[in-house]
Amino acid sequence: MLIQRIHIDLSDILDYICALWMEYNSDYKNKAKTMLKRTQTCGQPRISDVGQTIILTGWVNSYRDHGNLVFIDLRDRTGLVQLVFDPEKYPQIHKLARTLRCEWVIGVKGTVRPRGEGMENPRLSTGQIEIAVEELEIFNQSKTPPFEIDSNVNVGEELRLQYRYIDLRRPGMLHRLAVRHCVAKIARDYYDSNGFWEIETPMLGKSTPEGARDFLVPSRLYKGSFYALPQSPQLFKQILMVSNVDRYFQIVRCFRDEDPRADRQAEFTQIDVEMSFVQAEDVMAMNEAMIVRVFKEILGLDIPTPIRRMTYAQAIEEYGIDRPDLRFDMRLKTIT
């Protein structure tokens, strides 16, 4: 009887959980149907869009209440756009807009219209227009951020890392992520156009003697044994070369258990390249052209070629290091 009673209780609990889930799922679906779905990003609207009705979503970047009209700068990763809430046309929406605060996440539906004469903002790509809001939906509220979302504000590194999701909203951080994405895309397109295959290599492998200590991962199946995270894909790419892959590249994570340095940390990303049936000049020319393309497409700079080259012996003799900083041309001289 005791066993049967427990079985009945558990069944009741499961039925109750299922009922709650069905109710929640139904509410979620209904909300998803009515939620404002954006038709443009905040940085897209232009003067050519005047008269169009659009839907935008993003974060409240700034709030200005002029007593009558309320102005909101809405932000996403593409830029800023000014929203206007008019109490005469939409009093309820205007009342709700007065409750908005910085970093709240909202969606709006409105009409694109030109700004008043002399009110344009030439610093913004959307500076000639504004959005007259007709509908407003608050997706999420926010507490006051621990620091301003402004690249010009100096914030301690510990605080930035504690609130990393806020730090990454800052324009400077978003720009770095965008540049990194562009560099990776340029590299992939370049090597693909030159007959290279991008091939992933294993992350868990056997420890091999290299320049630093390995990070070890204990094996659950084989007690007392460990996998090693790769310091580089060196052995794997050599296997690929003798397997007739011929040209390989990979944008790969590497792990080295060593003391931090200015240009090195425990994990980092490198563009790994290997070629068969070539000489040293072929390898340098191939990667030189990739570097030239990156600087041209990212910064608009034309790098003169060939890039200056130096032998290892010359670098050690004149600079005492195999990666000299040529901006400081203080060469070593033997005086004995």
N, C-alpha and C positions, 0 to 999 in steps of 0.2 A: 504493500500500500504506500509506503514511503517513497519507493522508486516511482510508482505511478503518479503520485502527487507532485513530485519534482518535475516529472515529464510534462504534466499539465501546466505547471507554473512557467516553465521555459517556453512552452508553446504560446502561452498568453503573451509573454514578453516579446517573442519573435513577431507575433501578429501585431502587437502595438508598435514595434519598431518599423515594421513594413508599412503600417498605416501612416506613421509620421513621415516616412520617406516619400510615400506617394503624395502626401499633402505638400511637402517641401518641393518635390519635383514639379508638381503642378504649378505652384507659385513661381518657381524659377522660370518655367516655360512661358507663363503669362507675362512675367516681367521682361523676359528676353524679347517677346513680341512687341512690347510697347516701348522698349528702351530706344532712345535716339541713336541712330547709327550714322556715323559721319559720312559725308559725301566729299569733303575736302579736308586737307590738313590746314593748320593755322597759317602756314607760310605761303599758301597757294593763291588766295583771292587777289585779284588785280582789278584795275579800273575797267578792264574789258568785261568783267563779270557783273557790272552794275545792273541791278534789276533782277538778278537771279536769287532764288531762295536756296540756301545751302544749310547743311548741318555740320557743326564743328564740335570737337571734343578736346579736352585738355585740362591744364592746371591753371588756376587763377594766379597770374603773375603779380598783378597790382590792382588796387581797388580805389576808386575816386568817387565820392558822393558829393555832388554839387548842389544838394538840396532838392533840385528838381530832377535832373538827369543823373543816372548812375553810369559810370564808365568802368569797364573791366578790360584789362589786357589779358587775353587768353593765350596760353603758351603750350606748344608741344615741341618736339625735336626739330621741326622745320622752321619755327619762327614764332612771331607774335602777331596778334591781330586785335584791333580795338572793338569791343562790344558796347552798344548803347542800349540802355533800358529807359523807355519813355513811360511815365506814369499816366499820361493822358490816353494813350492807345491801349496799354496793357497794364492796368494798375496792380493786378495780382502778381504778375511776373516782376514788376518793379519792386513790390514789397518783398518778394522772396530774394531778389537780387541784393537788397540792402543788408541781408544776413550773410552774404558771401564773405569769405576771408581768404587770405593768401594760402596757396597750395591745396585749396579744395579742388576736387576733380568734378567737372561739370560737363554737360552737353547742352548745346543751344541750337535752335533753329531760327533763322532770320534772313533778312533781305540785304544784299550788298548794295551800299549806296556811297556816293562820293562824300568825302569830308567837306566841311564848310571852307569857304575861301580863306586862305591864310592859316588853316588848321592842319595842313599836310605835314607829315613827318618824314623828311627825306632820308633819315637814318634807318627806316624800316622798309622792307620790300613791299609791305602792305600799307605803307604810309599814306597812300592816296585815298583809301577807302575805309569804311567802318561797317559793322554789321548791326542793323536795327533788329533787336531780338524780339521774337514772337513767342517762343517756347523756351523754357529753362528746366533742366533736370539735374539734380544734384546726385552724382554717383557716390561720392564719398567725402566726408568732412576730414579736416586735419587739425591737429594741435599746432600751436605756434612752433615753427621749426627752430632748432637750436642755433641755426645761423642762416643768413640770407642767401638766397639762390642767386648769387652775383659773383662772377669770377674776380671782381676787383676787391672783394672782401677777404682779408687775411684770416684764415681759420687754422687752428692747430691740427696737426696730422692725426692725433689720437681721436679728436672729436669727429674729424672727417671719416675715419675708418669705422667709428662706432655707429655713425649714421650714414653708411656708405650709399644706401639707396637715395638719400637726399643729396649727397655729394655728387653723385652721377647725373643729377638733373642740371647741374651747373653748366653754362654754355661752354666753358673751357674743357670740361671733362667730356661732354658730348662731342666736341670737335675732335678730341684725341681719339675717341672710339671711331668716329667717322673716317679719320685719316688712316687709322689702322685697317679698317675694312677696305678702303680704297687701295692701300698698298698690297694687301693680300690678293685682291681681285686682279690688280695689274700683274702681279707675279704669276698668278695662275694663268691668265690669258697669254702672257709672254711665253712661258715655258710650254704651254699647250701648243702655241703656234710654231714652236721650234721642235715639235715631235717628242716632247717629254710626257711621261705618264705620271700622274699623282697617285701614289700607292701608300696606304697606311701600313705601318709596321707595328708589331706587338708592343704593348706597354709593360706587360709582365714577362720577364725573362730570367736568364741565369746571370748571376753576378760575374762580371769579367774585369780584369785589372785595367783601369783607365786612370785619368788624371786626378780624380777626386773620389771621395767615399760614396758608396751607393746608398740610396734610400731603400730599405728592406720592407717587404710586405709578408707577414707570416702566412703560411699555407694552412687552411683549415683541414684539408684532407690528409696532408702528410705532416704529422707532428714533428716539430724541430727543424722543418725545412722552410725556406724563404724564397720569395721571388724578389728580383731587384728591378727597380724602375730605371729606365734607360737614361744614361748620361748623354747619349746621342744614338742615332740609328746605325752606327758605323758597321757593325757586323751584318745587320739585316740588309743594308743596301749593297754590300759586297756580294751577299747571296743572290740578290736580284741581278747584279751584273753578270755573274757566271750562269744565271738562268736565262740569259738572252733577252732581258728586258731592255738593255742598251741605254736608254735615257730615262732617268727617274728623278722626281722631285717630291718634296713633302714639306708642308708648313707644320712643324712638329714641336710638341712640348718635350723639354728635356729637364732632367732632375739631377742635381748635384749637391750632395751633403757637404757643403764647405762654408767657411766663414763669409758673411756678406761683404761685398765690395761695392764701390760706387757704380760699377757697370755690370754687376752680377748678383743674382739672388738665387734662392734654393731652386726655383723653377723658372724657366724662361722659354721663349719661342724662337726657333731659328728656321730659316729657309734652307732645307737640306737638299743638295743636288749631287748627282753622280752621273758620269758619262763613260761609255766604253769606246775603245778604238780611237782615242784622241791623245793629243799632247797637251802639255801645260798651257801653251798659248791658246789653244782652243777653249779650254775651261775658263781662262781669264777673260777672253774676248766675249764669251757667252754671257757671263755674269756682269761684265762691264756694261754691256748693252742694256741689261735689265735695270741696273742702277741708273743709267742715263734716262731711261723711260720713266722710272719712278719720279725722279726730280723734275722732269719735264711736265708730267701730267698732274703731279701734286702741287708743285710750287711754281711751275711755269719757267723754270730755270734750264738753260742749255749748258750742260756740262761738257767742256771740251774733251775730246778724246784724241789719243789714248790717255786714260788716267795715269798719272805718275806712278811708276813702279819702282820697287826697291827690293834688293835681295835681303835675305835674312841676315847674312853676314854684315852687310852695310848697316842695317837697322841696329844690330847689336853693337857694332863698333862705334857708330856715331851717336846713337841715342840711348843705348843700354837697355832697350826693350823692343819686342818684336811688333808692337803696335804704336809707334811714336805719334805724338800729336804735333803735326807739322806747323801748327799756328805759332808754336813757341820754338823757333829755330835755334835752340841753344845746343849745339852739337858738342859731343865729348871730344876732347883732344888728348892724345897721348904725349906727355911731356918728359917721359923718362927714356 
